[in-house]
Amino acid sequence: MERLILASSSPRRRELLQRIGLSFEVCPSRVDENFFRDLPPAQRVERLALAKAKAVASLFREGLVIGADTIVVCQGQVLGKPASAAEATAMLAFLSGRTHTVYTGVAVVRAPGGEERFTHAGTEVTFRHLTPAVISAYVATGEPLDKAGAYGIQGRGALLVESINGDYFNVVGLPLVKVAELLEEFGVDVWGGASHGDESPPART
């Protein structure tokens, strides 16, 4: 398998890549996530994912670097990671009973050379109506504090969600099908091996 590097410290993204059997290293990007904040959501997450992947790719002599960025958008407002319990409480109260969209940008950059591919996924998530007691209890778990939109659907935040429309893994933080498609464009066999564009396919028998 070609060397893979994940440009993220997110344990959710790491777990998702491990779930599909990929071997990879972790090298978090230092790119400021407030960059490109004036762009439309889909373009913003794509540009940020690409910037993160490029920053990490510059540190390696070889390999494919995977970058990602996730934001939550509700009624035109972009919700990133809350800076405090009070901010998490306000975010959850705002999302209560509403449908929002989770956008995740994904980019893959080759080191060296800088060849790049990027895309994004969007998933609609509808929250049930949340009482102040439920919001307070959830914030008290500490789970919302490092997650865009102040919740984690893969954890106790699942109890807040009434329905979703789209890729579940995108809401967790990494749309796996999109990742696989980008890696395949670089010649990676995500089922366990690696191929390269200058090689001939095996003969059919």
GUMAR-613690 format. One record per residue (C-alpha): x, y, z; residue in three letters. Coordinates in nm, 3 decimals. Layout:
// GUMAR-613690
PT,X,Y,Z,type
PT,X,Y,Z,ALA
...
***
This chain:
// GUMAR-613690
PT,X,Y,Z,type
PT,0.000,0.000,0.000,MET
PT,0.128,0.347,-0.085,GLU
PT,0.222,0.556,0.217,ARG
PT,-0.080,0.747,0.349,LEU
PT,-0.075,1.040,0.590,ILE
PT,-0.382,1.182,0.765,LEU
PT,-0.348,1.558,0.817,ALA
PT,-0.582,1.562,1.116,SER
PT,-0.571,1.498,1.489,SER
PT,-0.939,1.400,1.496,SER
PT,-0.986,1.062,1.664,PRO
PT,-1.311,1.017,1.469,ARG
PT,-1.136,1.049,1.133,ARG
PT,-0.861,0.816,1.247,ARG
PT,-1.115,0.555,1.358,GLU
PT,-1.306,0.579,1.030,LEU
PT,-0.995,0.520,0.819,LEU
PT,-0.900,0.228,1.041,GLN
PT,-1.251,0.089,0.999,ARG
PT,-1.200,0.049,0.625,ILE
PT,-0.863,-0.119,0.674,GLY
PT,-0.626,0.156,0.563,LEU
PT,-0.276,0.183,0.708,SER
PT,-0.171,0.543,0.763,PHE
PT,0.031,0.786,0.969,GLU
PT,-0.106,1.091,1.151,VAL
PT,0.048,1.437,1.109,CYS
PT,-0.195,1.713,1.213,PRO
PT,-0.207,2.029,1.006,SER
PT,-0.147,2.368,1.167,ARG
PT,-0.364,2.558,0.919,VAL
PT,-0.597,2.812,1.078,ASP
PT,-0.954,2.684,1.037,GLU
PT,-1.081,3.043,1.010,ASN
PT,-0.926,3.074,0.665,PHE
PT,-1.169,3.110,0.372,PHE
PT,-1.456,3.195,0.609,ARG
PT,-1.611,3.429,0.351,ASP
PT,-1.651,3.153,0.091,LEU
PT,-1.974,2.953,0.044,PRO
PT,-1.980,2.646,0.274,PRO
PT,-1.899,2.378,0.015,ALA
PT,-1.612,2.580,-0.132,GLN
PT,-1.487,2.676,0.213,ARG
PT,-1.446,2.318,0.336,VAL
PT,-1.284,2.210,0.009,GLU
PT,-1.029,2.493,0.024,ARG
PT,-0.953,2.428,0.390,LEU
PT,-0.914,2.054,0.337,ALA
PT,-0.676,2.124,0.048,LEU
PT,-0.477,2.380,0.247,ALA
PT,-0.436,2.132,0.533,LYS
PT,-0.326,1.852,0.300,ALA
PT,-0.078,2.079,0.118,LYS
PT,0.073,2.203,0.444,ALA
PT,0.142,1.850,0.563,VAL
PT,0.252,1.725,0.219,ALA
PT,0.532,1.984,0.225,SER
PT,0.682,1.800,0.524,LEU
PT,0.714,1.461,0.352,PHE
PT,0.934,1.330,0.073,ARG
PT,0.670,1.083,-0.045,GLU
PT,0.317,0.972,0.019,GLY
PT,-0.044,1.074,-0.018,LEU
PT,-0.179,1.321,0.235,VAL
PT,-0.550,1.325,0.326,ILE
PT,-0.691,1.654,0.453,GLY
PT,-1.043,1.722,0.577,ALA
PT,-1.255,1.999,0.722,ASP
PT,-1.610,1.991,0.861,THR
PT,-1.858,2.267,0.935,ILE
PT,-2.226,2.279,1.029,VAL
PT,-2.456,2.530,0.857,VAL
PT,-2.803,2.617,0.985,CYS
PT,-3.016,2.895,0.840,GLN
PT,-2.710,3.054,0.684,GLY
PT,-2.505,3.048,1.003,GLN
PT,-2.179,2.853,1.011,VAL
PT,-2.120,2.665,1.335,LEU
PT,-1.768,2.546,1.405,GLY
PT,-1.632,2.400,1.727,LYS
PT,-1.765,2.573,2.041,PRO
PT,-1.506,2.759,2.246,ALA
PT,-1.685,2.699,2.576,SER
PT,-1.970,2.514,2.743,ALA
PT,-2.181,2.829,2.715,ALA
PT,-2.120,2.848,2.340,GLU
PT,-2.203,2.478,2.302,ALA
PT,-2.528,2.534,2.490,THR
PT,-2.620,2.822,2.260,ALA
PT,-2.540,2.619,1.947,MET
PT,-2.752,2.324,2.058,LEU
PT,-3.043,2.552,2.149,ALA
PT,-3.019,2.705,1.802,PHE
PT,-3.015,2.362,1.631,LEU
PT,-3.307,2.231,1.840,SER
PT,-3.599,2.129,1.620,GLY
PT,-3.424,2.248,1.304,ARG
PT,-3.259,2.089,1.002,THR
PT,-2.897,2.177,0.936,HIS
PT,-2.638,2.068,0.682,THR
PT,-2.301,1.915,0.766,VAL
PT,-2.035,1.986,0.503,TYR
PT,-1.704,1.802,0.494,THR
PT,-1.434,1.882,0.244,GLY
PT,-1.180,1.613,0.158,VAL
PT,-0.851,1.658,-0.028,ALA
PT,-0.567,1.428,-0.126,VAL
PT,-0.226,1.570,-0.218,VAL
PT,0.076,1.376,-0.340,ARG
PT,0.421,1.443,-0.200,ALA
PT,0.633,1.533,-0.383,PRO
PT,0.489,1.714,-0.683,GLY
PT,0.172,1.852,-0.533,GLY
PT,-0.075,1.663,-0.751,GLU
PT,-0.413,1.722,-0.587,GLU
PT,-0.775,1.613,-0.585,ARG
PT,-1.055,1.746,-0.368,PHE
PT,-1.431,1.720,-0.319,THR
PT,-1.696,1.757,-0.051,HIS
PT,-2.009,1.594,0.086,ALA
PT,-2.320,1.747,0.240,GLY
PT,-2.564,1.572,0.474,THR
PT,-2.889,1.711,0.614,GLU
PT,-2.947,1.643,0.984,VAL
PT,-3.271,1.715,1.170,THR
PT,-3.264,1.757,1.547,PHE
PT,-3.557,1.674,1.769,ARG
PT,-3.679,1.948,2.000,HIS
PT,-3.432,1.971,2.289,LEU
PT,-3.532,2.081,2.636,THR
PT,-3.292,2.296,2.839,PRO
PT,-3.242,1.997,3.070,ALA
PT,-3.136,1.772,2.781,VAL
PT,-2.899,2.036,2.645,ILE
PT,-2.746,2.091,2.988,SER
PT,-2.702,1.718,3.047,ALA
PT,-2.537,1.668,2.708,TYR
PT,-2.301,1.963,2.747,VAL
PT,-2.204,1.828,3.091,ALA
PT,-2.068,1.512,2.926,THR
PT,-1.798,1.723,2.758,GLY
PT,-1.868,1.556,2.424,GLU
PT,-1.974,1.872,2.235,PRO
PT,-1.660,2.075,2.300,LEU
PT,-1.435,1.952,2.018,ASP
PT,-1.697,1.901,1.748,LYS
PT,-1.842,2.125,1.479,ALA
PT,-2.199,2.214,1.569,GLY
PT,-2.139,2.102,1.931,ALA
PT,-2.246,1.741,1.889,TYR
PT,-2.113,1.401,1.790,GLY
PT,-2.360,1.176,1.612,ILE
PT,-2.140,0.873,1.678,GLN
PT,-2.166,0.927,2.056,GLY
PT,-2.439,1.040,2.292,ARG
PT,-2.522,1.313,2.043,GLY
PT,-2.711,1.042,1.854,ALA
PT,-2.990,1.098,2.108,LEU
PT,-3.040,1.451,1.970,LEU
PT,-3.092,1.345,1.609,VAL
PT,-3.437,1.277,1.467,GLU
PT,-3.326,1.193,1.112,SER
PT,-3.051,1.233,0.855,ILE
PT,-3.052,1.259,0.477,ASN
PT,-2.719,1.165,0.323,GLY
PT,-2.388,1.012,0.427,ASP
PT,-2.377,0.926,0.800,TYR
PT,-1.996,0.908,0.800,PHE
PT,-1.983,1.261,0.664,ASN
PT,-2.157,1.376,0.982,VAL
PT,-1.900,1.189,1.190,VAL
PT,-1.630,1.384,1.006,GLY
PT,-1.512,1.193,0.699,LEU
PT,-1.722,1.078,0.400,PRO
PT,-1.555,0.744,0.337,LEU
PT,-1.686,0.692,-0.015,VAL
PT,-1.547,1.030,-0.120,LYS
PT,-1.211,0.944,0.038,VAL
PT,-1.202,0.610,-0.143,ALA
PT,-1.287,0.772,-0.476,GLU
PT,-1.006,1.028,-0.441,LEU
PT,-0.753,0.764,-0.340,LEU
PT,-0.856,0.546,-0.634,GLU
PT,-0.784,0.842,-0.865,GLU
PT,-0.426,0.826,-0.735,PHE
PT,-0.403,0.455,-0.811,GLY
PT,-0.462,0.327,-0.458,VAL
PT,-0.648,0.000,-0.425,ASP
PT,-0.853,0.066,-0.112,VAL
PT,-0.935,-0.305,-0.090,TRP
PT,-0.583,-0.386,0.015,GLY
PT,-0.317,-0.314,-0.244,GLY
PT,-0.184,-0.036,-0.461,ALA
PT,-0.170,0.015,-0.834,SER
PT,-0.016,0.283,-1.050,HIS
PT,-0.136,0.447,-1.366,GLY
PT,0.161,0.327,-1.574,ASP
PT,0.099,-0.038,-1.495,GLU
PT,-0.105,-0.268,-1.717,SER
PT,-0.413,-0.429,-1.563,PRO
PT,-0.395,-0.801,-1.495,PRO
PT,-0.505,-1.021,-1.784,ALA
PT,-0.848,-1.178,-1.754,ARG
PT,-0.856,-1.556,-1.728,THR
***
